Amino acid sequence: MRILVTGGAGFIGSRLSKYLLENKSEVIVIDNLNDYYDPAIKQANIDMLSTFDNFTFYKGDIRSVQDMDTIFSNHKIEMVVHLAAKAGVRPSIQNPQLYYDVNVMGTLNILETMRKYACRKMVFGSSSSVYGNNKETPFSEAHAVDNPISPYAATKKSGELLCYNYHHLYNFDIFCLRFFTVYGPGQRPEMAIAKFTDAILNGQDIPMYGDGSSERDYTYVDDIVHGINCSMKKLRGYNVFNLGESSTISLRALISLIEKNCGKDAHINKLPSQAGDVRITYADISKAKKLIDYKPSTDIETGIANYVKWYKENKQQSNPKTNIKIKHVK
């Protein structure tokens, strides 16, 4: 297939794109290579993908009508995997306007461009954050998600509503995938597992917000790629699926697990809980197992061991210089 991956220079997008390229799909990526974290990391991801002949990269903005028109007019896109977004709960509280502009208006622009060019298949990257402080666990797709507690969560809920709107009005086939805290080799450096590993191995303090009892359902990146691929194969109508491991670990236990794999003790700096943080995330994945054959296979112990091993092997390497062949859309 000819697939557009938005945000394809990022952590999940680049791993998915590599998988699709290896399986002979033609992949077109758009990413603006912003500085939310070191752009050299994203450039290295694109450099890796550019070794495939069936890959094309556009540096552009999903909010731009001109940028999206250029891509869709140059390529007969058959499916969109929409992963581009402003990420992060806490930063969204500081700059909600930007998050709404990118995550909501950007999604609307993609859907409108798809309608214009008769492309009616999308997989949309949503988030477990839409569940807010849901008191019933594990989180089911049948639960109400009308009480997001951060602007980021609200933008993801808004994206799901837009997707349903285009399914209803224009018969789009769209699956919205609620990702549960994705981690693994190459993950974003500001995420907890990456920050903690770096701090422990370099003798720095770890910030621990709250009393350490908060729980997360961490999902290994290979399982997320598997889930997206399952969705692409089964894509028909409109639906929402949780993609998680369906198990939880407390913050304290996570730090202990990273300590064990690093072979060093953590220096913990205890801090108050932060606004927008949820108490627990915990995915009910029975629906995804039944309807799209989703089968996560990497438990947190294996995943952390893989990440720490990767970090130790790569932490001394400087960011590689890239020779990226970029098609600028403007």
C-alpha positions as CSV (number, residue, x, y, z in Angstrom):
1,M,0.0,0.0,0.0
2,R,0.9,3.7,-0.3
3,I,0.7,5.0,3.2
4,L,1.1,8.5,4.7
5,V,2.5,8.4,8.2
6,T,2.2,11.8,9.9
7,G,4.8,12.4,12.6
8,G,6.9,9.6,11.1
9,A,10.2,11.0,12.4
10,G,9.0,10.5,16.0
11,F,9.5,7.5,18.3
12,I,6.4,5.4,17.3
13,G,6.1,6.8,13.8
14,S,9.7,5.9,12.8
15,R,9.4,2.4,14.2
16,L,6.1,1.8,12.4
17,S,7.5,3.3,9.1
18,K,10.5,1.0,9.3
19,Y,8.2,-2.0,9.7
20,L,6.0,-1.0,6.8
21,L,9.0,-0.4,4.6
22,E,10.5,-3.8,5.4
23,N,7.2,-5.3,4.4
24,K,7.2,-3.5,1.0
25,S,4.7,-0.8,1.5
26,E,5.4,2.6,0.0
27,V,5.7,5.0,2.9
28,I,5.5,8.8,2.8
29,V,6.3,10.7,6.0
30,I,5.5,14.3,7.0
31,D,7.1,15.7,10.1
32,N,8.1,19.3,11.0
33,L,11.2,18.1,13.1
34,N,10.3,20.5,15.9
35,D,12.4,21.1,18.9
36,Y,10.1,19.6,21.6
37,Y,13.1,17.3,22.1
38,D,16.5,17.3,20.3
39,P,15.7,17.4,16.5
40,A,18.8,15.4,15.8
41,I,17.1,12.4,17.2
42,K,14.3,12.8,14.7
43,Q,16.8,13.5,11.9
44,A,18.6,10.2,12.8
45,N,15.3,8.4,12.5
46,I,14.7,9.9,9.0
47,D,18.2,9.1,8.0
48,M,17.6,5.4,8.9
49,L,14.3,5.3,6.9
50,S,15.9,7.1,3.9
51,T,18.0,3.9,3.2
52,F,14.8,2.4,1.8
53,D,14.0,3.1,-1.9
54,N,10.2,3.0,-1.1
55,F,10.4,5.9,1.3
56,T,9.8,9.7,0.8
57,F,10.1,12.4,3.5
58,Y,8.5,15.8,3.5
59,K,9.4,18.4,6.1
60,G,6.1,20.2,6.6
61,D,3.2,21.1,8.9
62,I,0.0,19.1,9.1
63,R,-1.8,22.4,9.7
64,S,-0.9,23.7,6.3
65,V,-3.4,23.2,3.5
66,Q,-0.7,23.8,1.0
67,D,1.6,21.2,2.5
68,M,-1.0,18.5,2.6
69,D,-2.2,19.4,-0.9
70,T,1.3,18.9,-2.2
71,I,1.7,15.5,-0.7
72,F,-1.7,14.2,-1.7
73,S,-1.3,15.6,-5.3
74,N,2.2,14.0,-5.6
75,H,1.2,10.6,-4.2
76,K,-2.1,8.6,-4.5
77,I,-2.3,8.0,-0.8
78,E,-4.3,4.9,0.1
79,M,-4.2,5.1,3.9
80,V,-3.2,7.6,6.6
81,V,-1.7,6.7,9.9
82,H,-2.0,9.9,11.8
83,L,0.5,10.1,14.7
84,A,1.6,13.7,14.5
85,A,0.7,15.6,17.6
86,K,2.0,17.9,20.3
87,A,2.7,15.4,23.1
88,G,2.8,15.8,26.8
89,V,0.3,16.4,29.5
90,R,2.2,19.0,31.6
91,P,3.3,21.2,28.7
92,S,-0.2,21.3,27.4
93,I,-1.3,23.1,30.6
94,Q,1.3,25.8,29.9
95,N,0.3,26.3,26.3
96,P,-3.2,24.9,25.5
97,Q,-3.6,27.1,22.4
98,L,-0.7,25.5,20.6
99,Y,-1.9,22.0,21.6
100,Y,-5.4,22.7,20.2
101,D,-4.0,24.2,17.1
102,V,-1.8,21.3,16.2
103,N,-3.8,18.3,17.6
104,V,-7.3,19.5,16.7
105,M,-6.9,21.8,13.7
106,G,-4.1,19.7,12.3
107,T,-6.3,16.6,12.5
108,L,-9.2,18.5,10.8
109,N,-6.9,19.6,8.0
110,I,-5.7,16.1,7.3
111,L,-9.3,14.8,7.3
112,E,-10.4,17.5,4.9
113,T,-7.5,16.8,2.6
114,M,-8.4,13.1,2.6
115,R,-11.9,14.0,1.7
116,K,-10.7,16.2,-1.1
117,Y,-8.5,13.5,-2.6
118,A,-10.9,10.5,-2.0
119,C,-8.7,8.8,0.6
120,R,-11.0,7.3,3.2
121,K,-8.9,5.1,5.5
122,M,-7.2,6.4,8.6
123,V,-5.7,5.0,11.8
124,F,-5.6,7.7,14.4
125,G,-3.2,7.8,17.4
126,S,-5.2,8.7,20.4
127,S,-4.2,8.4,24.1
128,S,-5.1,6.7,27.4
129,S,-5.1,10.2,28.8
130,V,-8.7,10.6,27.6
131,Y,-9.9,8.4,30.5
132,G,-8.8,11.0,33.0
133,N,-9.2,9.9,36.6
134,N,-11.6,7.2,35.8
135,K,-12.3,5.3,39.0
136,E,-13.3,2.0,37.2
137,T,-10.3,-0.2,36.2
138,P,-9.2,-1.6,33.9
139,F,-10.2,1.2,31.4
140,S,-12.7,0.0,28.8
141,E,-13.5,1.6,25.5
142,A,-17.2,1.4,26.8
143,H,-16.4,3.9,29.6
144,A,-17.3,7.5,29.3
145,V,-14.4,9.8,28.5
146,D,-16.1,13.1,29.0
147,N,-13.9,14.4,31.8
148,P,-10.3,14.9,30.6
149,I,-8.0,16.6,33.1
150,S,-5.5,18.2,30.8
151,P,-5.7,20.1,27.5
152,Y,-3.7,17.3,25.9
153,A,-6.3,14.8,26.8
154,A,-9.1,17.1,25.6
155,T,-7.4,17.4,22.2
156,K,-7.2,13.7,21.8
157,K,-10.8,13.3,22.7
158,S,-11.6,16.0,20.2
159,G,-9.6,14.2,17.6
160,E,-11.7,11.0,18.1
161,L,-14.9,13.0,17.7
162,L,-13.7,14.5,14.5
163,C,-12.8,11.1,13.2
164,Y,-16.3,9.8,14.0
165,N,-17.7,12.9,12.3
166,Y,-15.9,12.1,9.0
167,H,-16.9,8.4,9.3
168,H,-20.5,9.4,9.6
169,L,-20.6,12.2,7.0
170,Y,-18.2,10.7,4.4
171,N,-18.1,7.0,5.1
172,F,-14.4,7.0,6.2
173,D,-13.0,3.9,7.7
174,I,-11.2,5.1,10.9
175,F,-9.9,3.3,14.0
176,C,-8.8,5.4,16.9
177,L,-6.1,3.7,19.0
178,R,-5.7,4.7,22.6
179,F,-2.0,4.2,23.4
180,F,-0.9,3.5,27.0
181,T,2.5,5.0,27.9
182,V,4.7,3.7,25.1
183,Y,8.4,3.1,25.9
184,G,11.4,1.2,24.5
185,P,14.7,1.8,22.7
186,G,14.8,5.2,21.1
187,Q,12.0,6.6,23.2
188,R,11.5,10.3,23.8
189,P,14.2,11.5,26.2
190,E,11.8,13.5,28.5
191,M,9.7,10.4,29.3
192,A,10.0,8.8,32.7
193,I,11.9,5.6,31.9
194,A,14.4,7.5,29.7
195,K,14.9,10.2,32.3
196,F,15.3,7.8,35.2
197,T,17.7,5.5,33.4
198,D,19.9,8.5,32.4
199,A,19.8,10.0,35.9
200,I,20.7,6.7,37.7
201,L,23.6,5.9,35.4
202,N,24.9,9.4,35.7
203,G,24.5,9.8,39.5
204,Q,21.9,12.5,39.2
205,D,18.6,12.9,41.2
206,I,15.4,11.4,40.0
207,P,12.3,13.6,40.4
208,M,9.5,11.5,41.9
209,Y,6.2,13.3,41.8
210,G,3.8,12.2,44.6
211,D,4.4,9.3,47.0
212,G,5.3,6.8,44.3
213,S,2.0,4.9,44.4
214,S,0.7,6.1,41.1
215,E,0.5,3.3,38.5
216,R,1.0,3.1,34.8
217,D,0.3,0.5,32.1
218,Y,3.5,0.7,30.1
219,T,3.4,-0.6,26.5
220,Y,6.5,-1.7,24.6
221,V,6.9,0.0,21.3
222,D,7.0,-3.2,19.3
223,D,3.6,-4.1,20.7
224,I,2.2,-0.8,19.7
225,V,3.6,-1.2,16.1
226,H,2.0,-4.7,16.1
227,G,-1.3,-3.2,17.2
228,I,-1.2,-0.5,14.5
229,N,-0.5,-3.1,11.9
230,C,-3.4,-5.2,13.1
231,S,-5.6,-2.2,12.9
232,M,-4.5,-1.4,9.3
233,K,-5.3,-5.0,8.3
234,K,-8.8,-5.0,9.9
235,L,-9.7,-1.4,9.1
236,R,-13.4,-1.1,8.4
237,G,-16.0,1.3,9.7
238,Y,-15.3,3.3,12.9
239,N,-14.0,1.9,16.2
240,V,-11.9,2.7,19.2
241,F,-9.3,0.3,20.7
242,N,-7.1,0.3,23.7
243,L,-3.5,-0.6,23.0
244,G,-1.7,-1.4,26.3
245,E,-0.1,-4.4,28.1
246,S,-3.1,-4.7,30.5
247,S,-0.9,-4.7,33.5
248,T,0.3,-2.0,35.8
249,I,3.4,-1.1,37.8
250,S,3.7,1.6,40.5
251,L,6.2,4.4,40.2
252,R,8.2,3.1,43.1
253,A,8.4,-0.4,41.6
254,L,9.4,1.0,38.2
255,I,12.3,2.9,39.7
256,S,13.4,-0.2,41.6
257,L,13.3,-2.2,38.3
258,I,15.4,0.4,36.5
259,E,17.8,0.4,39.5
260,K,18.2,-3.4,39.2
261,N,18.9,-3.3,35.5
262,C,21.3,-0.3,35.9
263,G,23.1,-2.0,38.7
264,K,23.0,1.3,40.7
265,D,20.8,2.9,43.3
266,A,18.7,6.0,42.5
267,H,18.9,9.3,44.3
268,I,15.3,10.2,44.6
269,N,14.1,13.8,44.9
270,K,10.5,13.7,46.3
271,L,8.2,16.3,44.8
272,P,4.5,17.1,45.1
273,S,2.1,15.6,42.6
274,Q,1.6,17.6,39.4
275,A,-1.6,19.0,37.9
276,G,-2.9,16.9,35.0
277,D,-1.3,13.7,36.2
278,V,-3.7,10.7,36.6
279,R,-3.6,8.2,39.5
280,I,-3.6,5.1,37.3
281,T,-3.7,4.0,33.7
282,Y,-4.8,0.4,33.1
283,A,-6.0,-1.0,29.7
284,D,-8.7,-3.5,29.1
285,I,-7.5,-5.0,25.8
286,S,-10.2,-7.7,25.4
287,K,-11.9,-5.8,22.6
288,A,-8.6,-5.3,20.7
289,K,-7.7,-9.0,21.2
290,K,-11.1,-10.1,19.8
291,L,-11.6,-7.7,16.9
292,I,-8.1,-7.0,15.6
293,D,-6.1,-9.9,16.9
294,Y,-3.9,-7.6,19.1
295,K,-1.5,-9.7,21.2
296,P,1.1,-7.8,23.2
297,S,4.1,-9.9,24.1
298,T,6.6,-7.8,26.0
299,D,6.2,-7.5,29.8
300,I,7.7,-4.6,31.7
301,E,10.6,-6.6,33.1
302,T,11.8,-7.6,29.6
303,G,11.1,-4.2,28.2
304,I,13.1,-2.3,30.9
305,A,16.0,-4.8,30.4
306,N,15.9,-4.1,26.7
307,Y,15.8,-0.3,27.2
308,V,18.7,-0.2,29.7
309,K,20.8,-2.4,27.5
310,W,20.1,-0.2,24.5
311,Y,20.9,2.9,26.5
312,K,24.2,1.6,27.7
313,E,25.2,0.7,24.2
314,N,24.2,4.0,22.7
315,K,24.7,6.7,25.4
316,Q,28.3,7.4,24.5
317,Q,27.5,7.8,20.8
318,S,27.1,11.4,19.5
319,N,24.1,12.1,17.4
320,P,25.0,11.0,13.9
321,K,25.4,13.5,11.1
322,T,22.6,12.9,8.6
323,N,22.5,13.2,4.9
324,I,18.8,13.4,4.5
325,K,17.1,13.7,1.1
326,I,14.2,16.0,2.0
327,K,11.4,17.1,-0.3
328,H,10.3,20.4,1.1
329,V,6.6,20.9,0.5
330,K,6.9,24.7,0.3
